[in-house]
Amino acid sequence: MKFGMSVNMNIPDGPRIAKRALDLLDGHEVLLEKEAADRFKVKGYDIDDMDVDMMVTVGGDGTILRALQHNHAPVFSINAGDLGFLTVVSEEELDEGIESLLNGDYELEERTKLQTSVGGKRMLDAVNETVVHTAHVAKIRHFQVFVDGEMAVNVRADGIVIATPTGSTCYAMSVGAPLIDPRVEAMVIAPMAPFKFAARPVVVPASSVISVRCVRPKECVVVVDGQQEMLMDGNEVVELKASPEKARFVSFGKGFYARTREKLMGTLC
């Protein structure tokens, strides 16, 4: 089995945990991303160019999202940060996790990705969400959101979050959107700090085509998974729909609700 490895070197424990993972993967070919490779004094690779069976990430959710944007391999994720909602194993579970991985004792969980185009120019796919928000602090914009050509949201707000079920536990949750079981084929549209008390998040079918427009063209920023951003003049249409590509995560059977209780509610029953 051939592995790629992406490590968040800015996390204090990242390099140490990555070294443990490398030791446990001894005997298998592991391609290290350049920054980590420099630390371990081996040849480094661009994550986009890694032709591997499995991508190992060491860090938090941002490390996972970046890996899934730049590589099509399934992800085995090791938490080296704080929350790590999407990560599959902690440092304490690392030995057992890699043993199960090498023995093939795991499942691959597929998740919907979100395709985003701005003025016809396609950005990277999102696993969590795409956010369209004002480019200037404390300046709201008038947004109209259309679902399959029909206006669904008409609101002045700081921005609009369009999230997958995976992203419903992230940014969308923080602005009042519901948690969505990742098995549900849906997306959620959530205004950010809306200047209208009645404005509420809307859940739509994953087959929908969503369009976001500014009523009065003013600068906005489109951000995909917190990783890629694009400045827009405000007269472009942001179009979103489910990507034909799926995100794939290694899973050891812990379900969505157990993970939600453990990571978000501080208890595991």
C-alpha positions in Angstrom: 0.0 0.0 0.0 1.4 3.4 -1.0 0.7 6.4 1.3 0.9 10.1 1.1 1.3 12.2 4.2 0.3 15.8 4.9 1.4 17.3 8.2 0.4 20.6 9.8 3.9 21.7 10.9 2.5 24.7 12.7 0.8 22.5 15.4 3.4 21.8 18.1 2.7 18.1 18.3 2.4 17.6 14.6 6.0 16.6 13.7 6.2 14.2 16.7 3.0 12.5 15.9 3.9 12.3 12.2 7.2 10.6 13.2 5.2 8.0 15.2 3.0 7.4 12.2 6.0 7.0 9.9 7.5 4.4 12.3 4.2 2.5 12.3 4.1 2.5 8.5 7.7 1.2 8.3 8.0 -1.1 5.3 5.4 0.8 3.2 6.2 3.6 0.8 5.2 7.0 2.2 5.5 10.2 0.2 5.8 13.2 2.5 4.7 16.7 1.6 7.6 19.0 1.2 7.5 21.0 4.4 7.4 17.8 6.5 10.0 16.1 4.3 12.4 19.0 4.9 12.0 18.4 8.6 12.8 14.7 8.3 15.5 15.2 5.7 13.9 13.1 3.0 12.6 13.8 -0.5 9.4 15.9 -0.6 6.4 15.9 -2.9 3.6 18.3 -3.9 0.3 16.9 -2.5 -1.3 17.4 -6.0 1.3 15.1 -7.6 1.0 12.2 -5.1 -0.3 9.1 -6.8 -1.1 7.1 -3.7 -3.7 4.6 -2.3 -4.2 6.5 0.9 -3.6 10.0 2.2 -2.5 10.3 5.9 -3.1 13.7 7.5 -1.6 14.8 10.8 -3.3 17.9 12.1 -6.9 19.1 12.4 -9.9 19.5 10.1 -8.1 22.2 8.0 -5.4 19.7 7.1 -8.0 17.2 6.0 -9.9 19.7 3.9 -6.7 20.8 2.2 -5.8 17.2 1.4 -9.2 16.5 -0.1 -9.0 19.6 -2.2 -5.7 18.7 -3.7 -5.7 14.9 -3.9 -8.3 12.3 -4.8 -7.1 9.5 -2.4 -9.2 8.6 0.6 -8.0 10.1 3.9 -6.9 8.5 7.1 -6.8 11.4 9.6 -4.8 11.7 12.8 -5.8 14.5 15.3 -2.8 16.6 16.4 -4.8 19.7 17.3 -7.8 20.5 19.5 -11.3 19.5 18.3 -10.5 17.7 15.1 -14.2 16.8 14.4 -13.4 15.1 11.1 -10.4 13.2 12.3 -10.7 9.4 12.8 -8.0 8.7 15.4 -6.4 10.5 18.3 -2.7 10.1 19.2 -3.8 7.5 21.9 -5.6 5.5 19.2 -2.8 5.7 16.6 -1.2 2.3 17.0 -4.5 0.5 16.9 -5.7 2.7 14.0 -2.8 2.1 11.8 -2.8 -1.7 12.5 -6.5 -1.8 11.5 -5.7 0.3 8.4 -2.9 -2.0 7.3 -5.0 -5.1 7.9 -7.8 -3.6 5.8 -10.2 -3.6 8.8 -11.9 -0.3 8.0 -14.7 1.2 5.9 -14.6 4.1 3.4 -17.2 6.7 4.1 -18.2 8.8 1.1 -19.3 12.4 1.5 -20.9 15.0 -0.8 -18.5 17.7 -2.1 -19.7 21.1 -3.3 -18.7 22.6 -6.6 -18.4 26.4 -6.8 -18.1 28.6 -9.8 -17.7 32.4 -9.6 -18.6 34.3 -12.8 -18.2 31.0 -14.7 -14.7 30.3 -13.2 -14.6 27.1 -11.2 -13.0 27.1 -7.8 -11.8 24.0 -5.8 -14.5 21.7 -4.5 -15.6 22.1 -0.9 -16.1 19.3 1.6 -17.5 21.6 4.3 -18.9 24.8 2.8 -18.6 27.8 0.5 -19.0 31.2 2.0 -19.9 34.4 0.2 -19.4 37.4 2.5 -18.7 41.1 2.4 -15.1 42.1 1.7 -15.3 44.9 4.3 -15.7 44.5 8.1 -19.0 45.9 9.5 -20.5 46.3 6.0 -23.6 44.2 5.1 -24.7 43.3 1.6 -28.1 42.6 0.1 -28.0 38.9 -1.1 -30.5 37.0 -3.2 -30.2 33.2 -3.3 -31.9 31.2 -6.0 -32.6 27.4 -5.8 -33.2 25.9 -9.3 -34.1 29.4 -10.6 -36.6 30.2 -7.8 -35.7 32.9 -5.2 -35.3 31.2 -1.8 -33.5 33.8 0.3 -33.7 37.6 0.0 -31.8 39.2 2.9 -29.3 41.8 3.9 -26.5 40.1 5.9 -22.8 39.8 6.4 -22.8 36.8 4.0 -24.3 33.5 3.0 -23.0 30.0 4.0 -23.8 27.1 1.7 -22.8 23.9 3.4 -22.8 20.1 2.7 -24.0 17.8 5.5 -20.4 17.4 6.5 -20.1 21.2 6.8 -23.3 21.4 8.9 -21.3 20.8 12.0 -18.9 23.6 11.2 -19.4 27.2 10.1 -23.1 26.6 9.2 -23.8 25.4 12.7 -22.2 28.5 14.2 -24.7 30.7 12.3 -27.7 28.7 13.4 -28.1 26.0 10.8 -29.2 22.5 11.8 -27.0 19.5 12.0 -27.5 17.2 9.0 -26.8 13.5 9.0 -24.1 13.0 6.3 -26.3 10.2 4.8 -28.8 12.8 3.9 -28.4 14.1 0.3 -28.9 17.8 1.0 -27.3 21.2 1.3 -28.0 24.0 3.7 -28.2 27.7 3.0 -27.6 29.9 6.0 -27.4 33.7 6.2 -24.7 35.2 8.4 -25.8 37.9 10.9 -29.0 38.7 8.8 -30.6 42.1 9.2 -34.0 40.4 9.4 -35.3 38.6 12.4 -37.3 36.1 10.3 -34.3 35.0 8.2 -33.7 31.3 8.7 -31.4 28.6 7.2 -32.9 26.6 4.4 -32.2 22.9 3.7 -32.4 22.0 0.0 -31.9 18.8 -2.1 -28.4 18.0 -3.0 -29.5 17.9 -6.7 -30.3 21.6 -6.5 -28.4 24.3 -8.4 -27.9 27.3 -6.1 -27.1 30.8 -7.3 -26.0 33.7 -5.0 -26.2 37.3 -6.3 -25.6 40.7 -4.8 -28.5 43.1 -5.5 -26.1 46.1 -5.6 -22.7 45.1 -6.9 -20.2 45.7 -4.1 -17.0 43.8 -3.3 -17.4 40.4 -1.7 -15.2 37.4 -1.0 -15.9 33.8 -1.8 -14.1 31.3 0.5 -14.1 27.6 -0.1 -13.5 25.4 3.0 -11.4 28.2 4.5 -8.6 27.2 2.1 -9.2 29.1 -1.1 -10.6 32.5 -1.6 -11.5 34.8 -4.5 -12.3 38.5 -4.5 -15.4 39.4 -6.5 -16.6 42.8 -7.7 -20.1 41.9 -6.7 -21.7 41.6 -10.1 -20.7 38.0 -10.6 -23.1 35.1 -10.0 -21.8 32.4 -7.6 -23.2 29.1 -8.7 -23.1 26.0 -6.5 -24.1 22.4 -7.0 -23.0 18.9 -5.8 -19.7 17.9 -7.3 -19.5 14.6 -9.3 -16.5 13.8 -7.1 -17.0 12.4 -3.5 -14.8 12.9 -0.5 -13.7 9.6 1.0 -12.8 9.1 4.7 -11.5 6.0 6.5 -14.0 5.0 9.2 -13.7 2.5 12.0 -17.4 2.4 12.7 -18.0 5.3 15.0 -21.1 6.9 13.7 -22.1 10.6 13.2 -24.1 10.8 16.4 -21.4 9.3 18.6 -18.9 11.7 17.1 -21.3 14.7 17.5 -21.8 13.8 21.2 -18.1 13.3 21.8 -16.8 16.3 19.9 -19.6 18.9 20.2 -21.5 18.1 23.3 -18.7 17.0 25.6 -20.1 13.6 26.4 -20.0 10.2 24.9 -22.8 7.9 26.0 
